[in-house]
Structures are given as structure tokens and as C-alpha cells.
Amino acid sequence: MCVSIPMFGMIESLNLGTSSGIVLYEVAKQRRDYQSRYTWRNQRGERPTPLPTVIAPKT
């Protein structure tokens, strides 16, 4: 998987900790958004769809 984090201003690079924090924040935000739509659909009586997995299952 390849991830690109756009940088604006006078920033030349981000360290690993900062980059990881940004990516984890975005993953959590997208999962919260998906969960809120999933719950809303489920209350309307539609068939629920499972949350997508981010990490591949262990083999």
C-alpha cells in the first residue's frame, strides 16, 4: 500500500511518528463516518453491511 501525505508551507519532511499519527487519525475518521452511515441505514430496516477491514487477516 502506498500513502501520500500532502505538505504545504515550508515543510520538507515528516518523521515516522508524525506520519503514522496522521494516517491513523484519517483511518479512524473514515471508520467513524462509515459507522454513522451504517447505523443510520440499519435503523431504517435495511440489511446491514459489515465494516471493511483495514488490516489483512492472519493466515
Secondary structure, 3 states (H helix, E strand, C coil): CCCCCCCCCCCCCCCHHHHHHHHHHHHHHHHHHHHHHHHHHHHCCCCCCCCCCCCCCCC
